Amino acid sequence: MGRVLIAGTSSGCGKTTVACAIIQILKNRGIEVNSFKCGPDCLDPMFNNDIIGIKSYNLDSFMMDRNTVKYLINEHKSEITVIDGVKGYYDGISFTKKASTYEISIYTKTPVILVMDCSGMTTSVGAVIKGFLKYRINMIKGVIFNRLDAKMYPELQKLCAALRIKCYGYIPKMKSVVVENKNLSLINDIEIDDLKSKMMKLAEKIEKTLDIDGIIEQSKTARELKYKPLNVPYVGKARIAFSYDKAFCLYYRDNIELLKKMGAEIVLFSPMHDRELPEGIDGLVLCGGYPEMYASELAKNETMLRSIKNSVKSGLPTIAECAGFMYLHDVMYDITGVAYNMAGVVQGRCYKSDVPIKNGYIELVANTSNILLKRGGKFKTYEYHVYESTDPGSTFTANKNGENWKCINSSPTLYAGFPHLHFYTNIRMAERFMRCCIK
């Protein structure tokens, strides 16, 4: 079993393109490969799942403790695990190392290959590499040069040799990159097939300039992780409906797999296209996504809106995060400002905000006992949205860098709010939800 972490010198340097290409190449060679994305972003794992066709998860050292990070890597280990970094290698929350790619690499003792954007640089490349190597004790074992003129590569190989750092090849300058637009919910099936074809062509091209065999060998140097196994209880059987279509497409794969371990049967359904909720369900999850892009279609499906409203109002245990929360409102405005009637569970309007919204990592404390936590219970998460609600809720208190505000509509059978949930920040939330579904 091997693993390698693809990090970057900065956001936009091309690390995710490189990571995706390496994953595709390994898969093409018949190697069992899976991936993790550092941080809370669901888009890159969605791309890896839908376009490359592998299982992809998230690792986040703000939402998860060190032991949980190591547990999840072992839980999903494969022949080779490729971890895709976030931001620049050392960049965390503010000017700390918290929630950084660097922290994940240290937690997991995973060898790092640093991706550098060489646009507009020649010998300055050496200064950047030396700076990254000397800044902190780190796991950097090699470098890949992105957007590089092939004529420069021999000199950069000599430079790497002088710095005693392994060079794993380069990515030539290309007019377009297949993974620049990964919002798969906004494209059609024909375009997805085209993306798959482009991804294969990109992998074929890049394989000629990368030292894939060397990367495989480096992955084998990763140490076996020592950790304390997490106690995931079997709670009992429960049939849980889980939204999944173009409007509801952002979720953490680990949430579904954790619920399954606890005994859940997950039934996927489409709020856009199905007439009503699946029969015989004990719980409902409305996940994240882009309902504002499909407000008209969602509003036209009146039978589904009624089915969800009646079920939630009748006490069906329900988690509605971000997009799901928006869908539960009386009214939601689409991206052009047109208002549409929605499910009518939350008494308010959901609209695009004209002012910046509190986005980023937060810690939440329950002000009242609810479907997920007892009063005083806590969990860490990430909030990112451009929409606001006239009824954001008040059953939790959010804290971000000392700033506090009330949020989330919750009850003994409901969680509805903008903050997303990753159950591995507090497994008791999943257990409590399951017990509510079984009851």
ROKOL-420290 format. One line per 10 residues: number of its first residue (from 1); their letters; for each residue x, y negated, z of C-alpha. Coordinates in steps of 0.02 Angstrom, whole numbers, plus 50000, padded with zeros to 5 digits. Layout:
BEGIN
NUM> A> X,Y,Z; ... $
end
This chain:
BEGIN
1> MGRVLIAGTS> 50000,50000,50000; 50068,49829,49953; 50015,49649,49964; 50078,49483,49900; 50021,49303,49926; 50019,49180,49782; 50042,49006,49855; 50062,48835,49775; 50164,48679,49800; 50001,48579,49792 $
11> SGCGKTTVAC> 49819,48587,49741; 49803,48596,49553; 49974,48674,49524; 49895,48828,49444; 49910,48956,49585; 49734,49024,49561; 49762,49043,49373; 49922,49139,49410; 49837,49245,49544; 49692,49289,49428 $
21> AIIQILKNRG> 49811,49334,49287; 49915,49446,49401; 49757,49532,49465; 49695,49562,49287; 49865,49630,49233; 49873,49749,49381; 49696,49810,49346; 49739,49835,49162; 49884,49945,49217; 49764,50057,49312 $
31> IEVNSFKCGP> 49821,49998,49484; 49691,49987,49621; 49688,49803,49667; 49581,49691,49775; 49599,49509,49826; 49572,49381,49962; 49550,49193,49948; 49626,49087,50086; 49499,48967,50156; 49309,48958,50148 $
41> DCLDPMFNND> 49286,48941,49958; 49163,49068,49885; 49192,49020,49702; 49358,49108,49673; 49299,49273,49749; 49143,49260,49640; 49253,49240,49486; 49361,49389,49533; 49206,49494,49564; 49104,49446,49410 $
51> IIGIKSYNLD> 49240,49415,49280; 49386,49527,49329; 49278,49658,49414; 49366,49684,49581; 49313,49665,49761; 49362,49496,49830; 49350,49426,50006; 49397,49274,50111; 49529,49249,50245; 49514,49092,50351 $
61> SFMMDRNTVK> 49621,49059,50503; 49503,48925,50568; 49347,49032,50563; 49440,49192,50611; 49569,49230,50744; 49736,49310,50704; 49679,49486,50748; 49524,49473,50638; 49626,49414,50489; 49739,49567,50505 $
71> YLINEHKSEI> 49590,49682,50534; 49504,49624,50374; 49660,49647,50268; 49675,49825,50332; 49488,49854,50315; 49494,49811,50130; 49668,49874,50088; 49703,49945,49917; 49855,49997,49817; 49898,49813,49799 $
81> TVIDGVKGYY> 49812,49666,49883; 49834,49495,49803; 49801,49346,49917; 49765,49179,49832; 49817,49026,49931; 49730,48860,49959; 49799,48684,49935; 49988,48671,49953; 50074,48810,50050; 50098,48709,50209 $
91> DGISFTKKAS> 49938,48605,50199; 49814,48636,50339; 49687,48534,50434; 49751,48355,50439; 49941,48368,50466; 49935,48532,50560; 49968,48709,50499; 49794,48764,50554; 49691,48845,50415; 49838,48837,50295 $
101> TYEISIYTKT> 49904,48965,50173; 50063,48959,50275; 49970,49014,50432; 49889,49161,50340; 50059,49216,50275; 50134,49210,50450; 49986,49300,50529; 49996,49440,50402; 50184,49445,50368; 50145,49443,50182 $
111> PVILVMDCSG> 50282,49400,50055; 50244,49237,49966; 50275,49191,49785; 50270,49003,49762; 50191,48930,49604; 50265,48765,49545; 50193,48647,49415; 50347,48596,49316; 50262,48462,49211; 50377,48312,49201 $
121> MTTSVGAVIK> 50520,48393,49298; 50690,48468,49260; 50826,48476,49395; 50704,48404,49524; 50630,48578,49527; 50779,48629,49633; 50745,48494,49762; 50563,48549,49779; 50609,48733,49800; 50746,48694,49927 $
131> GFLKYRINMI> 50626,48583,50024; 50494,48719,50036; 50624,48848,50089; 50699,48738,50225; 50544,48650,50293; 50491,48790,50410; 50529,48973,50441; 50422,49050,50306; 50379,49202,50201; 50429,49130,50031 $
141> KGVIFNRLDA> 50520,49265,49932; 50507,49203,49754; 50443,49073,49633; 50342,49064,49471; 50356,48911,49360; 50194,48849,49284; 50169,48740,49129; 50351,48764,49081; 50438,48740,48915; 50514,48911,48880 $
151> KMYPELQKLC> 50679,48829,48832; 50702,48772,49013; 50680,48943,49091; 50861,49008,49078; 50925,48854,49171; 50792,48874,49306; 50841,49056,49327; 51019,48998,49363; 50952,48868,49484; 50851,49001,49577 $
161> AALRIKCYGY> 51004,49113,49587; 51103,48971,49665; 50964,48943,49793; 50955,49132,49827; 50772,49142,49785; 50696,49271,49667; 50623,49206,49504; 50469,49300,49444; 50446,49215,49276; 50348,49071,49206 $
171> IPKMKSVVVE> 50183,49020,49127; 50204,48927,48963; 50110,48766,48928; 49937,48808,48861; 49799,48698,48792; 49662,48776,48898; 49655,48886,49051; 49515,49011,49071; 49489,48986,49258; 49475,48797,49259 $
181> NKNLSLINDI> 49285,48807,49267; 49233,48945,49385; 49053,48888,49421; 48979,49048,49352; 48803,49006,49408; 48797,48867,49279; 48841,48972,49126; 48747,49108,49032; 48785,49292,49004; 48861,49260,48832 $
191> EIDDLKSKMM> 48982,49133,48908; 49026,49256,49047; 49069,49388,48916; 49176,49255,48830; 49264,49219,48995; 49303,49402,49018; 49378,49408,48843; 49480,49250,48876; 49541,49320,49042; 49604,49477,48955 $
201> KLAEKIEKTL> 49693,49373,48822; 49770,49262,48956; 49833,49415,49051; 49908,49489,48894; 50000,49327,48857; 50062,49297,49033; 50120,49476,49058; 50256,49440,48930; 50331,49299,49035; 50305,49364,49212 $
211> DIDGIIEQSK> 50406,49496,49304; 50256,49602,49352; 50364,49751,49400; 50463,49638,49517; 50302,49571,49594; 50242,49749,49624; 50406,49793,49708; 50399,49636,49816; 50222,49681,49870; 50287,49846,49938 $
221> TARELKYKPL> 50398,49753,50063; 50247,49691,50160; 50246,49760,50336; 50111,49872,50404; 49998,49765,50512; 49971,49797,50697; 49802,49742,50761; 49662,49788,50880; 49515,49871,50789; 49355,49770,50803 $
231> NVPYVGKARI> 49205,49849,50885; 49070,49848,50751; 48918,49932,50830; 48790,50033,50735; 48630,49941,50781; 48499,50038,50683; 48407,50042,50518; 48340,49880,50445; 48292,49835,50267; 48355,49659,50229 $
241> AFSYDKAFCL> 48313,49559,50073; 48462,49459,50008; 48441,49321,49878; 48549,49335,49724; 48530,49245,49557; 48601,49090,49474; 48523,48974,49604; 48583,49081,49751; 48755,49151,49716; 48875,49093,49852 $
251> YYRDNIELLK> 48901,49212,49996; 49036,49304,50092; 49050,49486,50037; 49104,49532,50213; 48935,49476,50280; 48844,49604,50174; 48968,49742,50213; 48962,49705,50400; 48771,49714,50402; 48782,49881,50309 $
261> KMGAEIVLFS> 48901,49948,50441; 48775,49900,50574; 48641,49999,50483; 48564,49877,50359; 48497,49922,50188; 48528,49769,50078; 48397,49737,49943; 48444,49604,49816; 48305,49495,49745; 48289,49338,49638 $
271> PMHDRELPEG> 48192,49187,49705; 48194,49124,49525; 48124,49276,49436; 48043,49400,49555; 47859,49369,49595; 47874,49400,49781; 47988,49469,49916; 48031,49655,49910; 47909,49767,50002; 47944,49838,50174 $
281> IDGLVLCGGY> 48081,49717,50225; 48132,49681,50405; 48238,49527,50373; 48283,49394,50244; 48444,49306,50195; 48438,49154,50080; 48621,49120,50038; 48715,48972,49966; 48712,48913,49786; 48644,48777,49673 $
291> PEMYASELAK> 48453,48766,49689; 48459,48582,49635; 48515,48643,49463; 48365,48757,49447; 48232,48663,49545; 48105,48668,49403; 48117,48858,49383; 48109,48885,49571; 47956,48773,49587; 47865,48862,49446 $
301> NETMLRSIKN> 47882,49029,49537; 47739,48987,49655; 47704,49167,49705; 47881,49185,49772; 47870,49019,49864; 47708,49076,49948; 47781,49247,49987; 47932,49171,50074; 47832,49037,50165; 47705,49161,50231 $
311> SVKSGLPTIA> 47840,49286,50282; 47951,49159,50372; 47802,49076,50457; 47743,49248,50514; 47909,49279,50602; 48013,49375,50474; 48193,49360,50540; 48273,49238,50418; 48444,49161,50385; 48439,49015,50263 $
321> ECAGFMYLHD> 48610,48935,50238; 48642,48779,50134; 48552,48818,49969; 48431,48930,50063; 48397,48789,50186; 48363,48669,50041; 48241,48793,49965; 48139,48802,50126; 48097,48616,50123; 47929,48541,50077 $
331> VMYDITGVAY> 48011,48447,49935; 48180,48456,49849; 48246,48333,49719; 48344,48402,49573; 48507,48325,49510; 48411,48200,49402; 48306,48139,49548; 48144,48229,49504; 48048,48297,49655; 47985,48476,49661 $
341> NMAGVVQGRC> 47881,48569,49789; 47975,48707,49877; 47931,48836,50011; 47867,48714,50142; 47944,48796,50295; 48051,48646,50341; 47943,48491,50355; 48047,48368,50256; 48131,48317,50094; 48300,48372,50029 $
351> YKSDVPIKNG> 48386,48242,49921; 48555,48197,49847; 48646,48079,49964; 48713,47910,49911; 48841,47908,50052; 48980,48030,50099; 48920,48182,50198; 49018,48265,50340; 49112,48400,50244; 49245,48513,50317 $
361> YIELVANTSN> 49277,48631,50461; 49162,48617,50612; 49125,48708,50774; 48942,48734,50820; 48866,48757,50992; 48688,48822,51015; 48580,48700,51113; 48443,48832,51130; 48439,49020,51117; 48398,49075,50939 $
371> ILLKRGGKFK> 48407,49215,50813; 48598,49211,50810; 48660,49155,50981; 48609,49127,51160; 48610,48948,51224; 48791,48890,51237; 48852,49017,51108; 48980,48954,50982; 49041,48988,50808; 49161,48906,50686 $
381> TYEYHVYEST> 49119,48872,50505; 49134,48759,50355; 49007,48634,50291; 49009,48570,50113; 48860,48492,50025; 48812,48338,49927; 48629,48348,49978; 48549,48286,50139; 48386,48324,50230; 48259,48215,50317 $
391> DPGSTFTANK> 48249,48357,50444; 48426,48425,50469; 48374,48502,50636; 48439,48481,50813; 48456,48655,50889; 48647,48656,50871; 48779,48525,50905; 48920,48512,50779; 49093,48451,50825; 49227,48391,50704 $
401> NGENWKCINS> 49382,48307,50772; 49287,48240,50922; 49138,48178,50821; 48973,48260,50868; 48802,48272,50784; 48645,48378,50794; 48598,48498,50655; 48509,48661,50607; 48328,48714,50625; 48325,48874,50725 $
411> SPTLYAGFPH> 48208,48982,50829; 48204,49161,50893; 48173,49215,50712; 48253,49079,50605; 48421,48999,50562; 48404,48861,50431; 48540,48733,50403; 48681,48671,50290; 48826,48759,50382; 48872,48926,50304 $
421> LHFYTNIRMA> 48895,49083,50409; 49042,49202,50408; 48995,49339,50531; 49176,49380,50571; 49193,49215,50663; 49074,49293,50792; 49015,49470,50760; 48881,49451,50893; 48783,49340,50771; 48764,49484,50649 $
431> ERFMRCCIK> 48721,49605,50789; 48589,49487,50861; 48514,49460,50687; 48506,49648,50659; 48422,49679,50825; 48294,49546,50781; 48261,49631,50614; 48240,49802,50696; 48124,49732,50829 $
end
